[in-house]
């Protein structure tokens, strides 16, 4: 069986994405083939800065030796200086992401892996941009769920980048149903877990303490969990967030759904930031991203850790293979 073919988009060209792709090219892969959508001159500059070999190939040529990197060219509008993002390159960054997404929808790619972008620079370039997850969801016409995962825990988010004062109003039965059913299906289809168990955190301290610390659990979360249990989902909670991540409890869960960004992600990042990845659940194809930023202060210095990108590629390859196996 042929290996899944994945699109690899480095993200912000002035950040660490290009050099991480160069580092990735130094190792032969046995789980997938990669096509990088990027500017060739920037990749060559990153290889020179790292003193590593780089041989850019046509996207249909196979990588055979260390440094080989199949490439679909997306030339930058402006020459890159590492550490100094240029808004003139915003269109190229977004264009590469959308081209990879379109290739996934056509079946040219079995999934896509994305490096970090500089949101502020894209907006300064005249493109309204809230994030790559939102870009890909809009392109595919899907409502999606953000999940971050490492070797210890998977955390899906009911809300993502909202001010804290808006979170409680955003959490309703429709949203929670979508998040929980999407997470349940992804654990089955993408991770091969036949009967997943999902822990659901409460919104309030002590999960509301029977209404003494808030009524969202009683009014919204508990009724929705009861309804979904009646539909066959294995859900535990709502649980107090301060004890749900204890190691002896995590062994009984396949994923945790947190109500807001900073309720679940600090624990995940503390437990294994270097190998953490960001998954977009609900797309017609696997999309996995690194769980770190552009690290402009490190760009071009050879100091960036490639562990998250390596984990993202390996995760995307596993999911693509899992989906293909289920489709046979």
C-alpha positions in Angstrom: 0.0 0.0 0.0 1.3 3.5 -0.9 2.2 5.8 1.9 -0.2 8.8 2.5 0.9 12.0 0.7 0.8 15.0 3.0 1.0 18.7 2.4 3.5 20.5 4.6 3.1 24.3 4.9 5.8 26.1 6.9 3.7 29.1 7.9 5.4 32.5 8.5 8.5 32.6 6.4 10.4 34.8 8.8 9.8 32.5 11.7 11.1 29.0 12.6 8.8 27.1 10.2 11.2 27.0 7.2 14.2 25.7 9.3 12.0 23.1 11.0 11.0 21.8 7.5 14.7 21.6 6.6 15.4 19.6 9.8 12.5 17.3 9.0 14.0 16.7 5.5 17.2 15.2 7.1 15.4 12.0 8.2 13.9 9.4 5.8 10.2 8.8 6.4 8.5 5.4 6.5 5.0 6.6 7.4 4.2 9.2 4.7 5.5 11.3 1.8 5.7 15.0 2.2 5.3 17.9 -0.3 6.3 21.3 1.1 4.4 24.4 -0.1 6.9 27.2 0.3 9.3 29.7 -1.1 12.5 27.9 -2.3 14.8 30.8 -1.6 13.6 30.9 2.0 14.1 27.2 2.5 17.6 27.4 1.0 18.5 30.3 3.4 17.3 28.3 6.3 19.4 25.3 5.3 22.4 27.6 4.9 21.8 29.1 8.4 21.6 25.5 9.8 24.6 24.2 7.7 22.4 21.3 6.6 22.0 19.8 3.1 18.9 20.7 1.2 18.0 19.4 -2.3 14.6 20.8 -3.5 12.8 18.4 -5.8 9.8 18.6 -8.0 6.7 17.8 -5.9 6.2 14.5 -7.7 9.8 13.3 -7.1 10.4 11.0 -4.2 12.8 11.9 -1.4 15.6 9.4 -1.4 18.4 10.8 0.7 18.9 13.2 3.7 18.1 16.8 2.6 15.7 15.8 -0.2 12.5 17.9 0.0 9.7 17.7 -2.6 8.4 21.2 -3.2 5.4 23.0 -4.6 6.8 26.6 -5.1 5.1 29.6 -3.5 7.6 32.4 -4.1 7.4 35.2 -1.6 6.6 38.7 -2.6 9.5 40.1 -0.6 12.9 38.6 0.4 12.7 37.2 3.9 14.9 38.4 6.8 14.5 35.8 9.6 13.0 37.3 12.7 11.4 40.2 10.8 8.0 39.3 9.3 6.9 41.3 6.2 3.2 42.0 5.6 3.9 41.9 1.8 4.3 38.1 2.2 0.9 37.6 3.9 -0.9 36.7 0.7 1.7 33.9 0.0 1.3 32.5 3.5 -2.5 32.3 3.2 -2.3 31.2 -0.4 -0.1 28.2 0.5 -2.6 27.2 3.2 -5.6 27.4 0.9 -3.8 25.5 -1.9 -3.0 22.7 0.5 -6.6 22.6 1.7 -7.9 22.6 -1.8 -5.5 19.7 -2.6 -6.8 17.8 0.4 -10.4 18.2 -0.8 -9.5 17.1 -4.3 -7.6 14.1 -3.0 -4.2 15.2 -4.1 -3.1 15.0 -0.4 -4.3 12.7 2.4 -3.9 15.5 5.0 -2.0 18.6 5.8 0.6 19.7 8.4 1.0 23.4 9.2 3.7 25.4 10.9 3.1 28.6 12.9 1.8 31.8 11.4 2.1 35.4 12.5 -1.5 36.5 12.7 -0.7 40.2 13.2 1.5 40.3 10.1 -1.2 38.7 8.0 -3.7 41.3 9.2 -1.2 44.0 8.5 -1.0 42.7 5.0 -4.7 43.5 4.5 -6.1 40.0 5.0 -8.6 39.6 7.9 -7.3 36.6 9.7 -8.3 35.1 13.1 -6.4 31.8 12.8 -5.6 28.9 10.5 -8.2 26.7 12.1 -10.9 29.3 11.3 -9.5 29.8 7.7 -9.7 26.0 7.0 -13.1 25.6 8.5 -14.5 28.4 6.4 -12.8 27.0 3.3 -14.3 23.6 3.8 -17.7 24.9 5.0 -17.4 23.0 8.3 -17.9 23.7 11.9 -14.8 22.4 13.6 -13.4 21.6 17.1 -9.8 22.4 18.2 -8.0 19.6 20.0 -4.5 19.7 21.4 -2.8 16.4 22.2 0.5 15.0 23.4 1.5 11.5 24.6 -0.3 12.0 27.9 -3.6 13.7 27.3 -6.0 14.9 24.5 -7.9 18.2 25.3 -10.7 19.4 23.1 -12.0 23.0 23.6 -15.7 24.0 23.8 -14.6 27.6 23.2 -11.2 28.8 21.9 -10.1 32.4 21.6 -12.8 34.3 23.5 -12.3 36.8 26.3 -13.1 35.1 29.6 -16.1 37.3 30.3 -17.8 36.0 27.1 -17.2 32.3 27.7 -20.3 31.6 29.9 -22.6 33.1 27.4 -21.1 31.2 24.5 -21.6 27.8 26.1 -25.0 26.4 25.2 -26.5 23.0 24.5 -26.0 23.3 20.7 -22.3 24.2 21.1 -21.6 21.4 23.6 -23.5 18.8 21.5 -21.4 19.7 18.5 -18.1 19.6 20.4 -18.8 16.4 22.2 -20.2 14.5 19.2 -17.4 15.7 17.0 -14.8 14.7 19.5 -16.4 11.3 20.0 -16.4 10.6 16.3 -12.8 11.8 15.8 -11.7 9.4 18.6 -13.3 6.6 16.8 -12.4 7.4 13.2 -9.0 9.1 13.6 -7.6 7.4 16.7 -9.2 3.9 16.3 -10.9 4.0 19.7 -14.0 1.9 19.4 -15.8 3.1 22.5 -14.2 6.3 23.6 -14.6 7.7 27.1 -14.7 11.5 27.3 -14.2 13.6 30.5 -16.2 16.9 30.5 -15.0 19.7 32.8 -17.4 22.0 34.5 -17.3 25.7 33.8 -17.2 26.9 37.4 -14.9 26.1 40.2 -15.8 22.7 41.8 -18.1 22.2 38.7 -20.5 24.7 40.3 -20.8 22.9 43.6 -24.5 22.0 43.2 -25.3 25.6 42.2 -23.5 27.4 44.9 -20.7 28.6 42.5 -22.8 29.0 39.4 -25.7 27.4 37.6 -24.3 26.6 34.1 -23.7 23.0 35.1 -27.2 22.5 36.4 -28.9 24.5 33.6 -26.9 23.5 30.6 -24.1 21.0 30.9 -25.7 18.2 33.0 -28.9 18.0 30.9 -26.9 17.9 27.7 -24.6 15.2 29.0 -27.6 13.1 30.2 -29.1 13.4 26.7 -25.9 12.3 24.9 -25.5 9.4 27.3 -28.9 8.3 26.2 -27.6 8.4 22.6 -24.7 6.1 23.5 -21.8 8.4 24.3 -19.6 7.6 27.3 -19.3 10.9 29.1 -17.9 11.5 32.6 -18.7 14.7 34.4 -19.0 17.6 34.7 -15.8 17.3 36.7 -14.0 20.0 38.7 -11.1 21.1 36.5 -8.6 21.3 39.4 -8.6 17.5 39.9 -9.7 16.1 36.6 -6.1 15.9 35.3 -4.7 13.9 38.1 -2.7 11.0 36.5 -4.9 8.3 38.1 -8.0 9.9 36.6 -6.6 10.5 33.2 -5.9 6.8 32.7 -9.7 6.3 32.5 -10.3 8.9 29.8 -9.5 9.0 26.1 -10.0 12.8 25.9 -11.0 15.8 28.1 -13.3 18.5 26.9 -12.5 21.8 28.5 -14.9 24.7 28.6 -12.3 27.4 27.7 -8.8 27.8 26.4 -6.8 28.3 29.6 -8.8 25.7 31.6 -7.3 22.8 29.8 -4.3 23.9 27.8 -1.9 24.9 30.6 -2.0 21.3 32.0 -1.4 19.8 28.5 1.5 22.1 27.8 3.1 21.5 31.2 2.8 17.8 30.7 4.6 17.7 27.4 4.8 20.9 25.4 7.6 19.8 23.1 5.6 16.9 21.6 2.2 18.6 21.7 0.2 19.1 18.5 -2.9 21.0 17.5 -5.6 19.0 15.6 -8.7 20.4 13.7 -11.5 17.9 14.2 -14.4 17.9 11.8 -12.6 18.7 8.6 -13.0 16.3 5.6 -9.3 15.6 5.9 -6.7 15.4 8.7 -5.1 18.7 9.7 -2.4 18.8 12.4 -0.3 21.8 13.4 2.6 22.5 15.7 1.7 23.7 19.1 4.0 26.7 19.3 4.4 30.1 17.7 6.7 31.6 15.1 9.5 32.1 17.7 10.9 35.1 15.8 13.7 35.5 18.3 15.0 32.0 17.4 14.5 32.1 13.7 17.6 31.5 11.6 19.7 30.7 14.6 19.4 26.9 14.5 18.0 26.8 18.1 14.3 25.8 17.3 13.2 22.4 18.6 11.7 20.3 15.7 9.9 17.9 18.1 6.4 19.4 17.7 6.6 19.4 13.9 7.9 15.8 13.9 5.0 14.9 16.1 2.5 16.7 13.9 3.7 14.9 10.8 3.6 11.5 12.5 0.1 12.2 13.9 -1.2 13.3 10.6 0.3 10.3 8.9 -1.3 7.9 11.4 -4.7 9.6 11.1 -4.6 9.5 7.3 -3.7 5.8 7.4 -6.5 5.2 9.9 -9.0 6.9 7.7 -7.9 5.0 4.7 -8.1 1.7 6.5 -11.7 2.5 7.7 -12.7 3.4 4.1 -11.5 0.1 2.6 
